[in-house]
């Protein structure tokens, strides 16, 4: 992939940030992804949020090697949604949660 970026109304997405790893199921219900330049901070929070989805059967993450800033995450669903959809939903939910925490913090500071 090149350094192609998609622009949303407010956000710029780096298409090289998340990669689909080989070994996904044919129906899309299980897949592994690699997120670059991330560590346990995102991995544990994202795993927690994804596992709260009742359509997700399993979600786990690992850091392949401490000297590489790469996060591997594996998602398996029951079949009503794909692993990719579960990842997108998890990222959206985590982002919303962070926004609420930031709002509450700013209100408390003011």
PyMOL commands that set and color helices and strands:
alter all, ss='L'
color gray80, all
select helices_A, chain A and resi 40-51+83-109
alter helices_A, ss='H'
color red, helices_A
select strands_A, chain A and resi 5-7+12-14+18-20+30-36+56-62+70-77
alter strands_A, ss='S'
color yellow, strands_A
deselect
rebuild
show_as cartoon
